[in-house]
Amino acid sequence: MIKGIEVVMPFLASTLDGVDVILHAARQDEPPRIVSVDDELEVDTDETDQRLELLQKNLRKCGTILRNVALAARLDGVIRRKS
């Protein structure tokens, strides 16, 4: 996810001072598989809320790993400004 942010940021002409990624995955035992992944991005930036939403949208659209996980499991995410 961090690599995806590095790839997307130049296209958005945005800057970040830092980002924390928090992931939580749920799995089932039979058959063994991941059923959902929830992610939280805490971003240290002065960008507007609209730009943060655009960042999240582009991560979902352009992120190879996120797109592949979304094919197999429920994928939800939240982006928020670091306080």
DSSP file (Angstrom, degrees, kcal/mol; ACC not computed):
  #  RESIDUE AA STRUCTURE BP1 BP2  ACC     N-H-->O    O-->H-N    N-H-->O    O-->H-N    TCO  KAPPA ALPHA  PHI   PSI    X-CA   Y-CA   Z-CA
    1    1 A M     >        0   0    0      0, 0.0     4,-1.8     0, 0.0     5,-0.1   0.000 360.0 360.0 360.0 -38.3    0.0    0.0    0.0
    2    2 A I  H  >  +     0   0    0      1,-0.2     4,-2.2     2,-0.2     5,-0.2   0.905 360.0  52.1 -65.4 -39.8    2.9    2.4    0.7
    3    3 A K  H  > S+     0   0    0      1,-0.2     4,-1.9     2,-0.2    -1,-0.2   0.901 106.8  54.1 -61.7 -39.8    4.4    1.6   -2.7
    4    4 A G  H  > S+     0   0    0      1,-0.2     4,-2.4     2,-0.2    -1,-0.2   0.885 107.0  50.9 -60.5 -39.4    1.0    2.5   -4.2
    5    5 A I  H  X S+     0   0    0     -4,-1.8     4,-2.4     1,-0.2    -1,-0.2   0.911 108.3  52.2 -64.1 -42.4    1.0    5.8   -2.5
    6    6 A E  H  < S+     0   0    0     -4,-2.2    -2,-0.2     1,-0.2    -1,-0.2   0.864 113.1  45.1 -61.4 -35.7    4.5    6.5   -3.8
    7    7 A V  H  X S+     0   0    0     -4,-1.9     4,-0.5    -5,-0.2    -2,-0.2   0.902 116.8  43.1 -74.0 -42.1    3.3    5.7   -7.3
    8    8 A V  H >X S+     0   0    0     -4,-2.4     4,-1.4     1,-0.2     3,-0.7   0.839  97.4  73.1 -77.0 -35.1    0.1    7.7   -7.2
    9    9 A M  H 3X>S+     0   0    0     -4,-2.4     5,-1.5     1,-0.3     4,-0.8   0.856  93.2  52.5 -55.6 -44.0    1.3   10.9   -5.5
   10   10 A P  H >45S+     0   0    0      0, 0.0     3,-0.6     0, 0.0    -1,-0.3   0.878 108.2  52.6 -61.4 -34.5    3.3   12.4   -8.4
   11   11 A F  H <<5S+     0   0    0     -3,-0.7    -2,-0.2    -4,-0.5    -3,-0.1   0.822 111.4  46.3 -68.4 -30.1    0.2   12.0  -10.7
   12   12 A L  H 3<5S-     0   0    0     -4,-1.4    -1,-0.2    -3,-0.4    -3,-0.1   0.538 103.0-133.2 -87.4  -7.2   -1.9   13.9   -8.1
   13   13 A A  T <<5 +     0   0    0     -4,-0.8     2,-0.3    -3,-0.6    -4,-0.1   0.911  61.7 134.9  52.4  45.1    0.8   16.6   -7.7
   14   14 A S      < -     0   0    0     -5,-1.5     2,-0.4    37,-0.0    -1,-0.2  -0.759  46.1-141.3-118.2 164.3    0.3   16.3   -3.9
   15   15 A T        -     0   0    0     -2,-0.3     2,-0.4    -3,-0.1    32,-0.3  -0.968   9.2-166.3-129.0 147.2    2.7   16.1   -1.0
   16   16 A L        -     0   0    0     -2,-0.4    29,-0.2    29,-0.1     3,-0.1  -0.976  15.8-161.7-127.3 142.8    2.7   14.0    2.1
   17   17 A D  S    S-     0   0    0     27,-3.5     2,-0.3     1,-0.4    28,-0.2   0.612  78.1 -27.4 -93.4 -16.5    4.9   14.4    5.2
   18   18 A G  E     -A   44   0A   0     26,-0.9    26,-3.1     2,-0.0    -1,-0.4  -0.917  53.8-150.6 175.7 161.8    4.1   10.9    6.4
   19   19 A V  E     -A   43   0A   0     -2,-0.3     2,-0.4    24,-0.2    24,-0.2  -0.986   3.2-157.4-149.8 138.7    1.6    8.1    6.3
   20   20 A D  E     -A   42   0A   0     22,-2.4    22,-2.7    -2,-0.3     2,-0.5  -0.963  12.0-156.9-113.5 135.0    0.6    5.3    8.7
   21   21 A V  E     -A   41   0A   0     -2,-0.4     2,-0.5    20,-0.2    20,-0.2  -0.958   7.9-173.0-115.1 125.6   -1.1    2.2    7.3
   22   22 A I  E     -A   40   0A   0     18,-2.6    18,-2.5    -2,-0.5     2,-0.4  -0.979   7.5-172.1-119.3 122.2   -3.2    0.0    9.6
   23   23 A L  E     -A   39   0A   0     -2,-0.5     2,-0.4    16,-0.2    16,-0.2  -0.905  10.5-176.3-116.7 142.7   -4.5   -3.3    8.2
   24   24 A H  E     -A   38   0A   0     14,-2.3    14,-3.1    -2,-0.4     2,-0.4  -0.972   9.0-173.2-136.0 121.4   -6.9   -5.7    9.7
   25   25 A A  E     -A   37   0A   0     -2,-0.4     2,-0.4    12,-0.2    12,-0.2  -0.910   9.7-155.2-117.0 143.4   -7.7   -9.0    7.9
   26   26 A A  E     -A   36   0A   0     10,-2.5     9,-2.7    -2,-0.4    10,-1.5  -0.940  15.2-171.2-114.7 139.1  -10.3  -11.6    8.8
   27   27 A R  E     -A   34   0A   0     -2,-0.4     2,-0.3     7,-0.3     7,-0.2  -0.878  15.1-139.7-126.8 159.3  -10.0  -15.2    7.7
   28   28 A Q  E   > -A   33   0A   0      5,-2.6     5,-1.4    -2,-0.3    -2,-0.0  -0.853  10.3-142.1-114.0 156.8  -12.1  -18.3    7.8
   29   29 A D  T   5S+     0   0    0     -2,-0.3    -1,-0.1     1,-0.2     0, 0.0   0.890  77.8  70.4 -85.9 -41.9  -10.9  -21.8    8.6
   30   30 A E  T   5S+     0   0    0      1,-0.4    -1,-0.2     2,-0.1     3,-0.0  -0.961 120.1   8.7-125.8 116.1  -12.9  -24.0    6.2
   31   31 A P  T   5S-     0   0    0      0, 0.0    -1,-0.4     0, 0.0     2,-0.3   0.751 106.8-121.6 -69.5 152.2  -11.9  -23.5    3.4
   32   32 A P  T   5 +     0   0    0      0, 0.0     2,-0.3     0, 0.0    -3,-0.2  -0.427  58.1 124.7 -66.1 122.8   -8.9  -21.4    4.6
   33   33 A R  E   < -A   28   0A   0     -5,-1.4    -5,-2.6    -2,-0.3     2,-0.5  -0.970  63.7 -98.0-167.3 159.9   -9.1  -18.0    3.0
   34   34 A I  E     -A   27   0A   0     -2,-0.3    -7,-0.3    -7,-0.2     3,-0.1  -0.759  32.2-176.7 -83.5 129.0   -9.1  -14.3    3.8
   35   35 A V  E     +     0   0A   0     -9,-2.7    39,-2.3    -2,-0.5     2,-0.3   0.711  62.5   7.4-101.5 -25.1  -12.7  -13.0    3.8
   36   36 A S  E     -Ab  26  74A   0    -10,-1.5   -10,-2.5    37,-0.2     2,-0.4  -0.995  50.9-162.2-157.0 151.8  -12.1   -9.3    4.4
   37   37 A V  E     -Ab  25  75A   0     37,-2.6    39,-2.3    -2,-0.3     2,-0.5  -0.990   8.6-168.7-135.1 126.4   -9.5   -6.7    4.7
   38   38 A D  E     -Ab  24  76A   0    -14,-3.1   -14,-2.3    -2,-0.4     2,-0.4  -0.955   9.9-169.4-113.4 132.1  -10.0   -3.3    6.3
   39   39 A D  E     -Ab  23  77A   0     37,-2.3    39,-2.1    -2,-0.5     2,-0.4  -0.939  11.0-163.7-124.1 147.6   -7.4   -0.6    6.0
   40   40 A E  E     -Ab  22  78A   0    -18,-2.5   -18,-2.6    -2,-0.4     2,-0.6  -0.997   5.1-162.6-126.0 127.5   -6.9    2.8    7.6
   41   41 A L  E     -Ab  21  79A   0     37,-2.8    39,-2.9    -2,-0.4     2,-0.7  -0.955   0.3-166.6-109.1 121.0   -4.5    5.4    6.2
   42   42 A E  E     -Ab  20  80A   0    -22,-2.7   -22,-2.4    -2,-0.6     2,-0.4  -0.933  16.6-165.2-106.6 111.4   -3.5    8.2    8.5
   43   43 A V  E     -Ab  19  81A   0     37,-2.9    39,-3.2    -2,-0.7     2,-0.9  -0.836  19.4-151.1-108.7 130.4   -1.9   10.9    6.4
   44   44 A D  E     +A   18   0A   0    -26,-3.1   -27,-3.5    -2,-0.4   -26,-0.9  -0.843  53.6 115.6 -97.1  99.4    0.2   13.8    7.6
   45   45 A T        -     0   0    0     -2,-0.9   -29,-0.1   -29,-0.2    -2,-0.1  -0.977  67.7-131.3-158.5 163.4   -0.5   16.4    4.9
   46   46 A D        +     0   0    0    -31,-0.3   -30,-0.1    -2,-0.3    -2,-0.0   0.295  67.3 124.8-101.4   6.4   -2.0   19.9    4.3
   47   47 A E        -     0   0    0    -32,-0.3    -2,-0.1     1,-0.1   -33,-0.0  -0.229  67.6 -99.9 -64.8 156.5   -4.0   18.6    1.3
   48   48 A T     >  -     0   0    0      1,-0.1     4,-1.9     4,-0.0     5,-0.1  -0.251  29.9-108.2 -71.8 163.8   -7.8   19.1    1.3
   49   49 A D  H  > S+     0   0    0      1,-0.2     4,-2.3     2,-0.2     5,-0.2   0.860 121.2  56.9 -60.3 -35.7  -10.3   16.4    2.2
   50   50 A Q  H  > S+     0   0    0      1,-0.2     4,-2.0     2,-0.2    -1,-0.2   0.889 105.8  49.6 -63.8 -38.8  -11.2   16.2   -1.5
   51   51 A R  H  > S+     0   0    0      2,-0.2     4,-2.1     1,-0.2    -1,-0.2   0.868 109.4  52.1 -68.2 -35.8   -7.6   15.5   -2.4
   52   52 A L  H  X S+     0   0    0     -4,-1.9     4,-2.2     2,-0.2    -2,-0.2   0.906 109.2  49.4 -65.9 -40.6   -7.4   12.8    0.2
   53   53 A E  H  X S+     0   0    0     -4,-2.3     4,-2.5     1,-0.2    -2,-0.2   0.889 110.0  51.7 -63.4 -38.8  -10.5   11.1   -1.2
   54   54 A L  H  X S+     0   0    0     -4,-2.0     4,-2.4     2,-0.2    -2,-0.2   0.883 107.4  53.1 -65.0 -38.5   -8.9   11.3   -4.7
   55   55 A L  H  X S+     0   0    0     -4,-2.1     4,-2.2     2,-0.2    -2,-0.2   0.943 110.8  46.1 -59.7 -48.8   -5.8    9.6   -3.3
   56   56 A Q  H  X S+     0   0    0     -4,-2.2     4,-2.1     1,-0.2    -2,-0.2   0.911 111.9  51.3 -62.8 -42.5   -7.8    6.8   -1.8
   57   57 A K  H  X S+     0   0    0     -4,-2.5     4,-1.9     1,-0.2    -1,-0.2   0.917 111.8  47.0 -60.3 -44.3   -9.8    6.4   -5.1
   58   58 A N  H  X S+     0   0    0     -4,-2.4     4,-3.0     1,-0.2     5,-0.4   0.839 108.1  55.7 -69.6 -33.0   -6.6    6.2   -7.1
   59   59 A L  H  X S+     0   0    0     -4,-2.2     4,-1.9     2,-0.2    -1,-0.2   0.920 110.5  45.4 -62.6 -42.7   -5.0    3.7   -4.7
   60   60 A R  H  < S+     0   0    0     -4,-2.1    -2,-0.2     1,-0.2    -1,-0.2   0.874 119.2  42.0 -66.6 -37.4   -8.0    1.4   -5.2
   61   61 A K  H  < S+     0   0    0     -4,-1.9    -2,-0.2    -5,-0.2    -1,-0.2   0.876 126.6  28.9 -79.0 -38.8   -8.0    1.9   -9.0
   62   62 A C  H  < S+     0   0    0     -4,-3.0     2,-0.7    -5,-0.1    -3,-0.2   0.612  90.5 103.4-101.9 -15.2   -4.2    1.7   -9.6
   63   63 A G     X  -     0   0    0     -4,-1.9     4,-2.7    -5,-0.4     5,-0.2  -0.598  53.5-160.7 -78.2 113.0   -2.9   -0.5   -6.8
   64   64 A T  H  > S+     0   0    0     -2,-0.7     4,-2.0     1,-0.2    -1,-0.2   0.912  90.6  45.0 -58.3 -47.1   -2.2   -4.0   -8.3
   65   65 A I  H  > S+     0   0    0      1,-0.2     4,-2.6     2,-0.2     5,-0.2   0.927 113.5  49.6 -66.6 -44.4   -2.3   -5.8   -4.9
   66   66 A L  H  > S+     0   0    0      1,-0.2     4,-2.4     2,-0.2    -2,-0.2   0.907 110.3  50.9 -61.6 -41.3   -5.5   -4.0   -3.8
   67   67 A R  H  X S+     0   0    0     -4,-2.7     4,-0.8     1,-0.2    -1,-0.2   0.907 112.4  46.8 -62.9 -40.8   -7.2   -4.8   -7.0
   68   68 A N  H >X S+     0   0    0     -4,-2.0     4,-0.7    -5,-0.2     3,-0.5   0.898 112.1  49.1 -69.8 -40.2   -6.3   -8.5   -6.7
   69   69 A V  H >X S+     0   0    0     -4,-2.6     4,-2.3     1,-0.2     3,-1.2   0.905 105.9  58.6 -63.3 -40.3   -7.4   -8.7   -3.1
   70   70 A A  H 3< S+     0   0    0     -4,-2.4    -1,-0.2     1,-0.3    -2,-0.2   0.752  99.0  59.5 -63.1 -24.1  -10.7   -7.0   -4.0
   71   71 A L  H << S+     0   0    0     -4,-0.8    -1,-0.3    -3,-0.5    -2,-0.2   0.785 118.3  28.5 -71.4 -26.8  -11.4   -9.9   -6.4
   72   72 A A  H << S+     0   0    0     -3,-1.2     2,-0.3    -4,-0.7    -2,-0.2   0.639 125.1  24.4-110.4 -18.6  -11.2  -12.4   -3.6
   73   73 A A  S  < S-     0   0    0     -4,-2.3     2,-0.3    -5,-0.1   -37,-0.2  -0.954  85.3 -87.9-146.7 159.8  -12.3  -10.6   -0.4
   74   74 A R  E     -b   36   0A   0    -39,-2.3   -37,-2.6    -2,-0.3     2,-0.5  -0.556  44.2-163.4 -68.8 132.6  -14.3   -7.7    0.8
   75   75 A L  E     +b   37   0A   0     -2,-0.3     2,-0.3   -39,-0.2   -37,-0.2  -0.973  14.1 169.5-127.3 117.7  -12.0   -4.7    0.9
   76   76 A D  E     -b   38   0A   0    -39,-2.3   -37,-2.3    -2,-0.5     2,-0.3  -0.936   7.2-177.8-125.7 149.5  -12.9   -1.5    2.9
   77   77 A G  E     -b   39   0A   0     -2,-0.3     2,-0.4   -39,-0.2   -37,-0.2  -0.995  16.5-159.8-150.1 155.6  -10.8    1.5    3.7
   78   78 A V  E     -b   40   0A   0    -39,-2.1   -37,-2.8    -2,-0.3     2,-0.4  -0.991   7.2-162.3-131.7 138.4  -10.7    4.8    5.5
   79   79 A I  E     +b   41   0A   0     -2,-0.4     2,-0.3   -39,-0.2   -37,-0.2  -0.987  19.4 166.4-121.3 134.3   -8.4    7.7    4.9
   80   80 A R  E     -b   42   0A   0    -39,-2.9   -37,-2.9    -2,-0.4     2,-0.3  -0.974  38.7-100.9-145.2 157.9   -8.0   10.4    7.6
   81   81 A R  E     -b   43   0A   0     -2,-0.3     2,-0.3   -39,-0.2   -37,-0.2  -0.590  41.8-114.0 -78.0 135.8   -5.7   13.2    8.4
   82   82 A K              0   0    0    -39,-3.2   -37,-0.2    -2,-0.3    -1,-0.1  -0.537 360.0 360.0 -70.7 131.7   -3.2   12.5   11.1
   83   83 A S              0   0    0     -2,-0.3    -1,-0.1   -39,-0.1   -39,-0.0   0.452 360.0 360.0 -97.7 360.0   -3.9   14.7   14.2
